[in-house]
Amino acid sequence: MNDLIFDRSEMEIRPLAEREHKMGVDDIYQLDSEVPPYENEYLYPIVAAILEAYHNQKPIIWMMGAHVMRRGNSRFIIDLMEKGMLTHLATNGAVAIHDFEIALIGSTLEDVERYIWDGKFGNWEETGKYLNEAIIRGYHDKIGYGESVGRLIQTGEEKIQFMHRELSIFAAAYRLNIPITVHKGIGYDIIDQHPSADYAAMGYTTGQDFLRFVHTVSKLEGGVFLNLGSAVMGPEVYLKSLSMARNVAHQRNEEIRNFLTANFDLIDFRDFRDEGSPKEAHYYHRPKKTILVRTIKDGGESYHVSGDFDRTIPKLYNLLIAALQKG
């Protein structure tokens, strides 16, 4: 059956310097940047819950898709981590890739339509080589995927010269000893295409991250769970993690029910706390029924914030900083 396996050694891998990019460091907000106006009444109870969790040393989980950082929010996220207002970051593999490329060369986000026609898309040497090597080292060291990537960027393993390490969310998490977990599937990310990809190492390290995430969720009573721009990975990983955590808590006569969930996305709902009918398209939207309805029915509360992440995240950040300064 080996003759049915695609041979990656036949691929042509090009240097990252040949790629054109749609995002650079100038697209990342400064902490004091003027940002587009945005208002949403639901941000205020979310901020209050985060501040309470912060003061009570409860988990504040920030789970996000790549679009959140692609809209220029890396400095906001890092600053909240440094202030102790985010205690666990969870991402998909794309966030790790964009974060690595920004740190390495100050640019990221290739034009898929331009490069897919002749198979150049995703087949770039430095991104695939360095990230896969970091994951393999993490596998041998028995650590997680996120920690492996953070260690690579923060310490400059293999003497790699990072131009903008200060903009890396993963490096900041490693430096601050904050859990950052990557929840990926094989074939989701461009580094999976590279000949150096070791799928056993990917599976082990992302598996370790899943168990680390479950551990944080097991402490979620009184905490906050934010899902930002993840329509499938976020709600699905959260759902399984909460079930595992509640399974053990139930045996100990403990509860994980009093917490706040919030979903940030471009999509809007007429009533985000109503699961709706199977005849409606929104019924099948995982963030709605999983994060906003089903998992908080027994004591929690939920909110949905609709809008582009270049507006919603800066507004959330500014409200949190103002609340923190007030004490």
Backbone as numpy.savetxt, mean C-alpha at the origin, in Angstrom:
# Nx Ny Nz CAx CAy CAz Cx Cy Cz
6.69 -31.99 -19.22 5.88 -30.77 -19.22 6.73 -29.50 -19.22
8.05 -29.61 -19.01 8.90 -28.42 -18.98 8.91 -27.67 -20.31
8.58 -28.39 -21.41 8.56 -27.71 -22.70 7.37 -26.77 -22.84
6.47 -26.78 -21.86 5.32 -25.88 -21.85 5.57 -24.64 -21.00
6.77 -24.51 -20.45 7.14 -23.38 -19.61 7.84 -22.32 -20.47
7.41 -21.07 -20.33 8.03 -19.97 -21.07 9.47 -19.77 -20.60
10.39 -19.60 -21.52 11.81 -19.45 -21.22 12.15 -17.96 -21.12
12.30 -17.47 -19.92 12.58 -16.04 -19.72 13.97 -15.64 -20.18
14.86 -16.60 -20.34 16.23 -16.28 -20.76 16.28 -15.74 -22.19
15.23 -15.95 -22.96 15.18 -15.47 -24.33 14.73 -14.02 -24.44
14.33 -13.42 -23.33 13.81 -12.06 -23.36 14.93 -11.04 -23.48
14.61 -9.92 -24.09 15.52 -8.78 -24.16 15.14 -7.79 -23.07
16.05 -7.55 -22.15 15.82 -6.65 -21.03 16.63 -5.38 -21.26
15.97 -4.24 -21.26 16.61 -2.98 -21.58 16.97 -2.19 -20.32
17.99 -1.33 -20.38 18.35 -0.49 -19.22 17.27 0.54 -18.95
17.07 0.84 -17.68 16.03 1.77 -17.25 16.25 3.16 -17.84
17.50 3.51 -18.14 17.82 4.83 -18.69 17.16 5.07 -20.04
16.77 4.01 -20.75 16.14 4.16 -22.06 14.65 4.44 -21.96
14.08 4.29 -20.80 12.62 4.41 -20.65 12.21 5.85 -20.40
11.11 6.27 -21.02 10.52 7.56 -20.72 9.50 7.39 -19.60
9.38 8.44 -18.77 8.55 8.34 -17.56 7.49 9.43 -17.54
6.39 9.12 -16.87 5.27 10.06 -16.77 5.20 10.73 -15.41
6.11 10.37 -14.50 6.10 10.96 -13.16 7.53 11.15 -12.67
7.78 12.31 -12.04 9.09 12.58 -11.45 8.95 13.21 -10.09
10.08 13.56 -9.50 10.06 14.10 -8.14 9.30 15.43 -8.06
9.25 16.17 -9.16 8.53 17.44 -9.15 7.03 17.24 -9.03
6.56 16.03 -9.26 5.13 15.73 -9.14 4.74 15.32 -7.72
5.69 15.28 -6.82 5.44 14.90 -5.43 5.28 16.16 -4.59
4.18 16.24 -3.87 3.92 17.41 -3.02 5.03 17.61 -2.00
5.36 18.88 -1.75 6.07 19.25 -0.53 5.06 19.28 0.61
5.54 19.22 1.85 4.61 19.22 2.98 3.80 20.51 3.05
4.35 21.60 2.55 3.66 22.88 2.60 3.14 23.32 1.23
3.02 22.39 0.30 2.53 22.73 -1.02 1.09 23.23 -0.98
0.77 24.13 -1.89 -0.62 24.52 -2.08 -1.32 23.38 -2.82
-2.40 22.89 -2.26 -3.08 21.73 -2.82 -4.48 22.12 -3.29
-5.06 21.34 -4.20 -6.41 21.66 -4.68 -7.41 21.63 -3.53
-8.41 22.50 -3.55 -9.39 22.53 -2.47 -10.24 21.26 -2.45
-10.58 20.85 -1.25 -11.43 19.66 -1.10 -12.10 19.70 0.26
-13.36 19.33 0.30 -14.09 19.23 1.57 -14.93 17.97 1.57
-14.98 17.32 2.71 -15.83 16.15 2.89 -16.09 15.99 4.38
-17.35 16.00 4.76 -17.69 15.96 6.18 -17.22 14.68 6.86
-17.05 13.60 6.10 -16.65 12.34 6.70 -15.19 12.32 7.13
-14.40 13.25 6.63 -12.99 13.29 7.05 -12.85 13.61 8.53
-13.77 14.35 9.08 -13.63 14.81 10.48 -13.78 13.67 11.50
-14.77 12.79 11.38 -14.78 11.64 12.31 -13.62 10.68 12.08
-13.13 10.60 10.84 -11.96 9.76 10.58 -10.75 10.32 11.29
-10.55 11.62 11.18 -9.42 12.27 11.85 -9.53 12.11 13.36
-10.73 12.27 13.91 -10.93 12.12 15.36 -10.59 10.71 15.81
-10.98 9.71 15.01 -10.69 8.32 15.38 -9.19 8.03 15.29
-8.52 8.57 14.28 -7.08 8.38 14.16 -6.36 9.02 15.34
-6.79 10.21 15.72 -6.15 10.90 16.84 -6.36 10.12 18.14
-7.57 9.58 18.34 -7.83 8.78 19.54 -6.98 7.52 19.55
-6.89 6.85 18.41 -6.06 5.64 18.32 -4.60 5.98 18.57
-4.17 7.11 18.05 -2.79 7.57 18.26 -2.51 7.77 19.75
-3.40 8.44 20.44 -3.19 8.70 21.88 -3.29 7.42 22.71
-4.10 6.47 22.25 -4.28 5.22 23.00 -3.34 4.11 22.53
-2.43 4.46 21.61 -1.45 3.51 21.08 -2.12 2.27 20.47
-3.15 2.52 19.70 -3.85 1.48 18.97 -3.41 1.50 17.50
-3.62 0.40 16.79 -3.17 0.36 15.39 -3.87 1.38 14.50
-3.10 1.98 13.62 -3.63 2.83 12.54 -3.04 2.26 11.26
-3.86 1.50 10.56 -3.41 0.76 9.38 -3.72 1.57 8.13
-2.72 1.74 7.29 -2.85 2.47 6.02 -2.59 1.48 4.90
-3.64 1.00 4.26 -3.51 0.05 3.15 -3.80 0.78 1.85
-2.90 0.70 0.88 -3.07 1.52 -0.32 -2.64 0.82 -1.59
-3.26 1.27 -2.70 -2.82 0.91 -4.02 -1.83 1.93 -4.54
-1.28 1.69 -5.71 -0.19 2.51 -6.22 -0.64 3.92 -6.62
-1.92 4.08 -6.99 -2.37 5.39 -7.45 -2.24 6.45 -6.35
-2.30 6.02 -5.11 -2.19 6.96 -3.99 -0.84 7.68 -4.02
0.24 6.93 -4.22 1.56 7.59 -4.26 1.80 8.24 -5.62
1.21 7.69 -6.68 1.39 8.30 -8.01 0.75 9.68 -8.10
-0.11 10.01 -7.18 -0.73 11.33 -7.15 0.04 12.30 -6.26
1.26 11.89 -5.86 2.17 12.84 -5.23 2.17 12.91 -3.73
1.77 11.83 -3.05 1.54 11.89 -1.61 2.63 11.27 -0.73
3.77 10.92 -1.31 4.79 10.20 -0.54 5.26 10.97 0.69
5.51 12.26 0.54 6.01 13.04 1.69 4.97 13.09 2.81
3.70 13.20 2.47 2.66 13.21 3.49 2.66 11.90 4.28
2.74 10.80 3.55 2.72 9.48 4.20 3.93 9.30 5.10
5.11 9.68 4.61 6.33 9.55 5.40 6.25 10.41 6.66
5.74 11.63 6.53 5.65 12.52 7.69 4.69 11.96 8.74
3.59 11.38 8.31 2.66 10.77 9.26 3.30 9.57 9.96
4.12 8.82 9.23 4.85 7.72 9.85 5.82 8.25 10.90
6.54 9.30 10.55 7.53 9.86 11.47 6.88 10.42 12.73
5.65 10.88 12.61 4.93 11.43 13.76 4.18 10.36 14.54
4.27 9.12 14.11 3.62 8.03 14.83 2.14 7.89 14.56
1.65 8.52 13.49 0.22 8.50 13.21 -0.17 7.42 12.20
0.79 6.68 11.71 0.55 5.47 10.93 1.41 4.38 11.53
0.81 3.28 11.91 1.57 2.24 12.61 1.79 0.99 11.78
1.09 0.87 10.65 1.30 -0.26 9.75 0.90 0.19 8.35
1.80 0.00 7.38 1.49 0.28 5.98 1.40 -1.04 5.24
0.37 -1.16 4.40 0.18 -2.36 3.59 -0.01 -1.93 2.15
0.65 -2.60 1.23 0.64 -2.18 -0.17 0.53 -3.38 -1.10
0.42 -3.09 -2.38 0.59 -4.13 -3.38 2.00 -4.01 -3.97
2.33 -4.90 -4.91 3.67 -4.89 -5.48 3.98 -3.66 -6.30
2.95 -3.05 -6.90 3.17 -1.86 -7.72 3.68 -0.69 -6.89
3.20 -0.55 -5.66 3.68 0.53 -4.79 5.17 0.36 -4.55
5.61 -0.85 -4.30 7.04 -1.10 -4.06 7.86 -0.72 -5.29
7.36 -1.02 -6.47 8.09 -0.73 -7.71 8.21 0.78 -7.92
7.09 1.49 -7.83 7.14 2.94 -8.04 7.99 3.62 -6.97
7.88 3.16 -5.74 8.66 3.72 -4.64 10.15 3.51 -4.88
10.53 2.32 -5.32 11.92 2.00 -5.61 12.45 2.88 -6.75
11.68 3.02 -7.83 12.16 3.79 -8.98 12.30 5.28 -8.66
11.36 5.82 -7.90 11.49 7.22 -7.49 12.76 7.40 -6.66
12.99 6.48 -5.73 14.18 6.58 -4.89 15.46 6.43 -5.71
15.43 5.54 -6.69 16.64 5.24 -7.46 16.98 6.34 -8.46
16.02 6.74 -9.29 16.34 7.67 -10.38 15.48 8.93 -10.36
14.53 9.02 -9.43 13.69 10.21 -9.37 12.57 10.24 -10.39
12.30 9.11 -11.04 11.25 9.03 -12.05 10.61 7.65 -12.01
9.36 7.57 -12.49 8.67 6.29 -12.56 7.47 6.43 -13.49
6.72 5.36 -13.67 5.47 5.35 -14.42 5.71 5.40 -15.93
5.89 4.22 -16.49 6.11 4.14 -17.93 4.78 4.22 -18.69
4.86 4.50 -19.97 3.70 4.57 -20.85 3.40 3.16 -21.36
2.39 2.52 -20.79 2.10 1.13 -21.14 1.77 1.00 -22.63
0.93 1.89 -23.12 0.50 1.80 -24.53 1.69 1.91 -25.48
2.64 2.74 -25.12 3.82 2.92 -25.99 4.70 1.69 -26.02
4.90 1.06 -24.85 5.90 0.00 -24.76 5.35 -1.42 -24.92
4.03 -1.60 -24.84 3.50 -2.96 -24.89 3.52 -3.53 -26.31
3.50 -2.68 -27.33 3.33 -3.19 -28.71 4.47 -4.09 -29.15
5.70 -3.81 -28.67 6.84 -4.66 -29.04 7.44 -5.37 -27.83
6.71 -5.39 -26.72 7.15 -6.16 -25.56 8.23 -5.52 -24.71
8.40 -4.21 -24.86 9.34 -3.54 -23.95 8.73 -3.29 -22.59
7.40 -3.20 -22.52 6.75 -2.85 -21.27 7.21 -3.75 -20.12
7.66 -3.11 -19.05 8.01 -3.83 -17.83 9.36 -4.50 -17.85
9.98 -4.60 -19.01 11.22 -5.37 -19.10 12.44 -4.46 -18.99
12.67 -3.98 -17.78 13.73 -3.01 -17.50 14.68 -3.60 -16.46
15.96 -3.47 -16.73 16.98 -4.21 -15.99 17.05 -3.86 -14.51
17.25 -2.59 -14.18 17.52 -2.23 -12.79 16.35 -2.55 -11.86
15.14 -2.24 -12.30 13.96 -2.49 -11.45 13.82 -3.98 -11.18
13.87 -4.77 -12.23 13.71 -6.22 -12.05 14.86 -6.85 -11.29
16.08 -6.48 -11.65 17.27 -7.09 -11.05 17.39 -6.77 -9.56
17.34 -5.47 -9.22 17.61 -5.07 -7.83 16.48 -5.49 -6.88
15.25 -5.33 -7.31 14.14 -5.72 -6.42 14.10 -7.23 -6.25
14.30 -7.98 -7.31 14.29 -9.44 -7.17 15.44 -9.93 -6.30
16.61 -9.31 -6.45 17.73 -9.70 -5.59 17.43 -9.40 -4.13
16.77 -8.27 -3.87 16.42 -7.92 -2.49 15.43 -8.93 -1.92
14.47 -9.35 -2.73 13.47 -10.33 -2.27 14.12 -11.68 -2.00
15.05 -12.07 -2.85 15.75 -13.34 -2.63 16.57 -13.28 -1.35
17.24 -12.15 -1.11 17.99 -12.00 0.16 17.03 -12.05 1.35
15.87 -11.43 1.20 14.87 -11.48 2.26 14.40 -12.89 2.54
14.25 -13.66 1.48 13.85 -15.07 1.61 14.90 -15.84 2.40
16.16 -15.63 2.07 17.22 -16.35 2.78 17.34 -15.87 4.24
17.01 -14.61 4.48 17.09 -14.06 5.84 15.79 -14.26 6.63
14.79 -14.87 5.98 13.51 -15.17 6.63 12.80 -13.90 7.10
12.77 -12.89 6.25 12.02 -11.67 6.54 10.98 -11.47 5.45
10.17 -10.42 5.59 9.08 -10.19 4.68 9.47 -9.41 3.44
8.56 -9.35 2.50 8.76 -8.65 1.23 8.98 -7.16 1.45
8.09 -6.52 2.22 8.21 -5.09 2.46 9.49 -4.72 3.17
9.85 -5.50 4.17 11.10 -5.24 4.89 12.30 -5.43 3.97
12.23 -6.39 3.07 13.33 -6.63 2.13 13.53 -5.43 1.22
12.43 -4.87 0.71 12.52 -3.71 -0.16 12.99 -2.48 0.62
12.44 -2.28 1.80 12.85 -1.15 2.63 14.31 -1.20 2.99
14.81 -2.39 3.31 16.22 -2.56 3.65 17.10 -2.23 2.45
16.69 -2.68 1.26 17.44 -2.39 0.05 17.61 -0.89 -0.16
16.51 -0.16 -0.06 16.56 1.27 -0.36 17.26 2.05 0.75
16.99 1.69 2.00 17.56 2.44 3.12 19.05 2.21 3.27
19.51 0.99 3.06 20.92 0.68 3.31 21.76 0.70 2.04
21.12 0.76 0.86 21.88 0.77 -0.39 22.66 -0.50 -0.60
22.01 -1.65 -0.39 22.67 -2.94 -0.59 23.29 -3.00 -1.98
24.36 -3.74 -2.10 25.09 -3.88 -3.36 25.63 -2.54 -3.86
25.76 -1.58 -2.92 26.33 -0.26 -3.23 25.55 0.46 -4.35
24.23 0.30 -4.33 23.38 1.00 -5.30 23.26 2.46 -4.86
23.39 3.36 -5.79 23.30 4.79 -5.50 21.86 5.27 -5.72
21.17 5.55 -4.63 19.80 6.06 -4.71 19.84 7.59 -4.71
19.21 8.19 -5.70 19.21 9.64 -5.84 18.26 10.32 -4.85
17.16 9.62 -4.48 16.13 10.25 -3.67 15.60 9.29 -2.61
16.51 8.77 -1.80 16.12 7.85 -0.73 15.12 8.49 0.22
15.21 9.81 0.40 14.33 10.50 1.35 12.87 10.47 0.94
12.59 10.12 -0.32 11.21 10.06 -0.81 10.64 8.66 -0.76
11.39 7.71 -0.25 10.94 6.32 -0.22 10.11 6.01 1.02
8.88 5.60 0.81 8.01 5.15 1.90 8.58 3.88 2.53
9.10 2.99 1.70 9.63 1.72 2.20 10.89 1.94 3.03
11.77 2.83 2.58 12.97 3.12 3.35 12.62 3.75 4.69
11.63 4.65 4.68 11.21 5.29 5.93 10.66 4.27 6.91
9.85 3.34 6.42 9.30 2.31 7.30 10.41 1.46 7.90
11.39 1.10 7.08 12.52 0.31 7.59 13.30 1.10 8.62
13.56 2.36 8.33 14.32 3.21 9.26 13.58 3.41 10.58
12.25 3.54 10.51 11.44 3.81 11.70 10.96 2.54 12.39
11.29 1.38 11.82 10.86 0.09 12.37 9.34 -0.01 12.42
8.69 0.48 11.37 7.24 0.38 11.22 6.94 -0.75 10.24
6.04 -1.67 10.56 5.73 -2.74 9.61 5.22 -2.18 8.29
5.80 -2.64 7.19 5.29 -2.35 5.85 5.20 -3.67 5.11
4.02 -4.02 4.69 3.78 -5.33 4.12 3.32 -5.21 2.67
3.76 -6.16 1.85 3.39 -6.19 0.44 2.57 -7.45 0.19
1.40 -7.25 -0.39 0.46 -8.35 -0.62 0.28 -8.51 -2.12
0.98 -9.49 -2.69 1.04 -9.60 -4.14 0.66 -11.00 -4.63
0.39 -11.06 -5.90 0.21 -12.33 -6.58 1.25 -12.45 -7.69
1.63 -13.65 -8.04 2.62 -13.87 -9.09 2.00 -13.48 -10.44
2.73 -12.67 -11.19 2.26 -12.21 -12.48 1.59 -10.85 -12.44
1.45 -10.25 -11.25 0.82 -8.94 -11.13 1.76 -7.80 -11.49
3.06 -8.01 -11.32 4.01 -6.90 -11.33 5.12 -7.11 -12.36
5.71 -6.00 -12.81 6.70 -6.10 -13.88 7.96 -6.84 -13.45
8.28 -6.85 -12.18 9.48 -7.58 -11.77 9.29 -9.09 -11.90
8.04 -9.54 -12.01 7.77 -10.97 -12.19 8.19 -11.44 -13.58
8.32 -10.49 -14.52 8.72 -10.82 -15.89 10.22 -11.07 -16.01
10.98 -10.49 -15.10 12.44 -10.48 -15.21 13.02 -11.89 -15.03
14.06 -12.24 -15.77 14.67 -13.58 -15.61 15.16 -13.87 -14.20
15.42 -12.83 -13.40 15.92 -13.06 -12.04 14.82 -13.34 -11.04
13.55 -13.24 -11.45 12.45 -13.42 -10.50 12.46 -14.84 -9.94
12.42 -14.93 -8.62 12.37 -16.22 -7.92 10.99 -16.29 -7.25
10.12 -17.11 -7.83 8.73 -17.11 -7.35 8.58 -17.74 -5.97
9.47 -18.64 -5.63 9.45 -19.20 -4.28 9.79 -18.12 -3.25
10.78 -17.29 -3.59 11.17 -16.20 -2.68 10.03 -15.19 -2.55
9.38 -14.87 -3.68 8.24 -13.95 -3.63 7.13 -14.52 -2.75
6.83 -15.79 -2.95 5.76 -16.41 -2.19 6.04 -16.43 -0.70
7.27 -16.77 -0.34 7.62 -16.81 1.08 7.53 -15.43 1.71
8.15 -14.44 1.06 8.23 -13.11 1.69 6.86 -12.44 1.76
6.04 -12.59 0.73 4.70 -11.99 0.81 3.83 -12.78 1.78
4.10 -14.07 1.94 3.39 -14.87 2.94 3.72 -14.41 4.35
4.99 -14.12 4.59 5.39 -13.58 5.89 4.70 -12.25 6.15
4.59 -11.43 5.10 3.92 -10.14 5.25 2.44 -10.31 5.58
1.81 -11.30 4.97 0.40 -11.55 5.28 0.23 -11.88 6.76
1.09 -12.73 7.29 0.98 -13.11 8.71 1.29 -11.92 9.62
2.20 -11.08 9.19 2.49 -9.86 9.97 1.27 -8.93 9.96
0.61 -8.84 8.82 -0.59 -8.02 8.73 -1.70 -8.57 9.63
-1.88 -9.88 9.62 -2.89 -10.50 10.49 -2.60 -10.17 11.95
-1.34 -10.20 12.32 -0.97 -9.87 13.70 -1.42 -8.45 14.06
-1.20 -7.50 13.16 -1.64 -6.13 13.43 -3.16 -6.07 13.53
-3.86 -6.74 12.62 -5.32 -6.74 12.65 -5.85 -7.35 13.95
-5.12 -8.30 14.51 -5.55 -8.93 15.77 -5.54 -7.93 16.93
-4.88 -6.79 16.75 -4.83 -5.74 17.78 -5.74 -4.56 17.42
-6.64 -4.73 16.45 -7.37 -3.60 15.86 -8.47 -3.04 16.76
-8.85 -3.72 17.81 -9.87 -3.19 18.72 -9.46 -1.79 19.19
-10.33 -0.80 18.91 -10.02 0.58 19.26 -9.16 1.30 18.25
-8.85 0.65 17.14 -7.97 1.23 16.14 -8.70 1.70 14.90
-7.93 1.91 13.83 -8.45 2.45 12.58 -7.84 1.68 11.41
-8.69 1.34 10.45 -8.24 0.71 9.22 -8.65 1.57 8.04
-7.66 2.06 7.28 -7.91 2.87 6.10 -7.54 2.09 4.86
-8.46 2.02 3.91 -8.17 1.41 2.62 -8.23 2.51 1.56
-7.10 2.73 0.89 -6.99 3.85 -0.03 -6.66 3.35 -1.43
-7.66 3.35 -2.29 -7.44 3.05 -3.69 -7.17 1.61 -4.02
-7.53 0.68 -3.16 -7.35 -0.73 -3.47 -8.72 -1.39 -3.56
-9.12 -1.75 -4.78 -10.46 -2.28 -4.99 -10.57 -3.78 -4.74
-9.44 -4.50 -4.80 -9.48 -5.95 -4.63 -8.52 -6.41 -3.53
-7.21 -6.09 -3.69 -6.23 -6.56 -2.72 -6.56 -6.13 -1.30
-6.82 -4.85 -1.10 -7.06 -4.33 0.24 -8.20 -5.02 0.96
-9.41 -4.98 0.40 -10.53 -5.60 1.11 -10.39 -7.10 1.28
-9.78 -7.78 0.29 -9.67 -9.24 0.41 -8.67 -9.64 1.48
-7.51 -9.00 1.51 -6.51 -9.32 2.54 -7.03 -8.96 3.92
-7.69 -7.81 4.02 -8.27 -7.38 5.30 -9.33 -8.37 5.78
-10.20 -8.83 4.88 -11.28 -9.75 5.26 -10.73 -11.06 5.83
-9.77 -11.65 5.14 -9.20 -12.92 5.62 -8.44 -12.72 6.92
-7.75 -11.60 7.01 -6.98 -11.32 8.23 -7.90 -11.14 9.43
-8.99 -10.42 9.24 -9.93 -10.19 10.33 -10.57 -11.49 10.78
-10.90 -12.37 9.83 -11.49 -13.66 10.20 -10.51 -14.50 11.02
-9.24 -14.53 10.59 -8.23 -15.28 11.35 -8.07 -14.70 12.75
-8.00 -13.37 12.83 -7.79 -12.72 14.12 -8.98 -12.94 15.04
-10.20 -12.84 14.51 -11.40 -13.05 15.32 -11.54 -14.51 15.74
-11.06 -15.43 14.92 -11.12 -16.84 15.27 -10.38 -17.11 16.57
-9.17 -16.55 16.67 -8.37 -16.74 17.89 -8.95 -15.92 19.04
-9.38 -14.69 18.76 -9.95 -13.84 19.81 -11.19 -14.49 20.42
-12.02 -15.09 19.59 -13.25 -15.74 20.08 -12.91 -16.86 21.06
-11.87 -17.61 20.78 -11.47 -18.70 21.68 -10.98 -18.16 23.03
-10.51 -16.91 23.02 -10.01 -16.29 24.26 -11.06 -15.41 24.94
-12.29 -15.47 24.43 -13.38 -14.62 24.94 -13.03 -13.14 24.82
-12.36 -12.79 23.72 -12.02 -11.41 23.41 -12.78 -10.98 22.16
-12.80 -9.69 21.91 -13.51 -9.17 20.75 -12.64 -8.22 19.93
-12.89 -8.22 18.63 -12.29 -7.22 17.73 -13.45 -6.64 16.93
-14.15 -5.68 17.53 -15.37 -5.15 16.91 -15.45 -3.63 16.95
-14.82 -3.03 17.94 -14.92 -1.58 18.11 -13.75 -0.90 17.41
-13.91 -0.63 16.12 -12.88 0.07 15.36 -13.54 0.80 14.21
-12.79 1.70 13.59 -13.30 2.48 12.47 -12.63 2.04 11.18
-13.43 1.90 10.13 -12.89 1.66 8.79 -13.26 2.82 7.89
-12.37 3.10 6.93 -12.65 4.15 5.95 -12.11 3.71 4.60
-12.87 3.99 3.57 -12.45 3.67 2.21 -12.35 4.95 1.40
-11.19 5.17 0.81 -10.94 6.34 -0.04 -10.83 5.85 -1.48
-11.63 6.44 -2.38 -11.58 6.02 -3.77 -12.25 7.06 -4.66
-12.05 6.91 -5.96 -12.69 7.81 -6.92 -14.19 7.54 -7.01
-14.58 6.30 -6.80 -15.98 5.92 -6.94 -16.81 6.50 -5.82
-18.08 6.79 -6.12 -19.00 7.32 -5.12 -20.19 6.36 -4.99
-20.83 6.40 -3.83 -21.99 5.57 -3.58 -23.16 6.42 -3.12
-24.36 6.00 -3.46 -25.55 6.70 -2.93 -25.64 6.50 -1.42
-25.44 5.26 -0.99 -25.47 4.94 0.44 -24.38 3.90 0.69
-23.26 4.34 1.22 -22.13 3.42 1.34 -22.28 2.41 2.48
-23.28 2.60 3.34 -23.48 1.63 4.43 -24.58 0.61 4.10
-25.11 0.67 2.90 -26.13 -0.27 2.45 -25.51 -1.20 1.42
-25.46 -2.48 1.72 -24.83 -3.44 0.82 -25.55 -3.50 -0.52
-26.83 -3.27 -0.54 -27.58 -3.28 -1.78 -27.99 -4.66 -2.24
-28.46 -4.73 -3.45 -28.98 -5.97 -4.03 -27.98 -6.59 -4.98
-27.97 -7.92 -5.08 -27.09 -8.57 -6.07 -27.38 -8.15 -7.51
-28.49 -7.49 -7.74 -28.81 -7.00 -9.08 -28.13 -5.66 -9.38
-27.49 -5.06 -8.35 -26.84 -3.77 -8.52 -25.33 -3.96 -8.64
-24.69 -3.16 -9.50 -23.24 -3.30 -9.71 -22.46 -3.04 -8.43
-22.89 -2.07 -7.63 -22.15 -1.72 -6.41 -22.14 -2.85 -5.39
-23.07 -3.76 -5.49 -23.09 -4.90 -4.57 -21.80 -5.71 -4.68
-21.20 -5.70 -5.86 -20.01 -6.52 -6.11 -18.71 -5.73 -5.92
-18.84 -4.50 -5.46 -17.64 -3.70 -5.19 -17.11 -4.08 -3.82
-15.97 -4.74 -3.78 -15.48 -5.33 -2.54 -15.27 -4.32 -1.40
-14.68 -3.16 -1.68 -14.49 -2.24 -0.55 -15.80 -1.86 0.14
-16.87 -1.71 -0.64 -18.14 -1.32 -0.04 -18.67 -2.40 0.88
-18.88 -3.60 0.35 -19.55 -4.61 1.16 -18.64 -5.21 2.24
-17.33 -5.23 1.98 -16.42 -5.82 2.97 -16.00 -4.82 4.03
-15.50 -3.67 3.60 -14.91 -2.70 4.53 -15.96 -1.80 5.17
-16.95 -1.41 4.39 -17.91 -0.41 4.87 -19.18 -1.01 5.47
-19.45 -2.30 5.19 -20.71 -2.88 5.65 -20.48 -4.11 6.54
-19.99 -5.18 5.96 -20.05 -6.48 6.63 -19.18 -6.58 7.89
-17.99 -6.02 7.87 -17.05 -6.27 8.97 -17.21 -5.30 10.13
-18.10 -4.31 10.01 -18.28 -3.35 11.11 -19.70 -3.39 11.67
-20.48 -4.40 11.28 -21.87 -4.46 11.70 -22.03 -4.65 13.20
-21.05 -5.22 13.84 -21.19 -5.62 15.24 -20.57 -4.64 16.22
-20.42 -3.39 15.83 -19.91 -2.42 16.80 -19.02 -1.35 16.25
-18.54 -1.51 15.01 -17.66 -0.52 14.43 -18.42 0.57 13.68
-17.66 1.45 13.06 -18.26 2.48 12.22 -17.43 2.62 10.95
-18.05 3.11 9.88 -17.36 3.19 8.61 -17.72 4.47 7.88
-16.77 4.89 6.99 -16.96 6.09 6.18 -16.34 5.88 4.82
-16.95 6.51 3.83 -16.41 6.48 2.48 -16.10 7.90 2.02
-14.88 8.09 1.51 -14.44 9.40 1.04 -14.16 9.30 -0.45
-14.93 10.01 -1.24 -14.81 9.95 -2.68 -14.04 11.16 -3.21
-13.12 10.92 -4.14 -12.36 12.01 -4.74 -10.99 11.56 -5.18
-10.34 12.38 -5.98 -8.99 12.07 -6.45 -8.00 12.17 -5.29
-7.01 11.29 -5.31 -6.06 11.23 -4.20 -5.14 12.44 -4.14
-5.08 13.23 -5.20 -4.30 14.46 -5.11 -5.04 15.54 -4.32
-6.27 15.24 -3.90 -7.06 16.15 -3.08 -7.40 15.55 -1.72
-7.87 14.30 -1.73 -8.34 13.70 -0.48 -7.20 13.45 0.51
-6.06 12.97 0.02 -4.95 12.66 0.93 -4.31 13.93 1.49
-4.03 14.95 0.67 -3.51 16.19 1.25 -4.45 16.80 2.29
-5.76 16.74 2.02 -6.71 17.29 3.00 -6.69 16.48 4.29
-6.68 15.16 4.17 -6.59 14.31 5.36 -5.32 14.62 6.13
-4.20 14.74 5.43 -2.92 15.05 6.09 -2.99 16.37 6.83
-3.48 17.41 6.19 -3.53 18.73 6.82 -4.45 18.74 8.04
-5.56 18.03 7.96 -6.45 17.94 9.12 -5.79 17.19 10.27
-5.07 16.12 9.95 -4.38 15.35 10.99 -3.29 16.17 11.66
-2.52 16.91 10.88 -1.46 17.74 11.46 -2.05 18.83 12.34
-3.13 19.46 11.88 -3.79 20.48 12.69 -4.33 19.90 13.98
-4.93 18.71 13.91 -5.47 18.08 15.11 -4.35 17.69 16.09
-3.24 17.21 15.54 -2.11 16.82 16.37 -1.52 18.04 17.08
-1.45 19.16 16.40 -0.90 20.36 17.00 -1.78 20.91 18.12
-3.10 20.66 18.00 -4.03 21.10 19.04 -3.96 20.19 20.27
-3.41 18.97 20.03 -3.32 18.03 21.15 -4.56 17.22 21.32
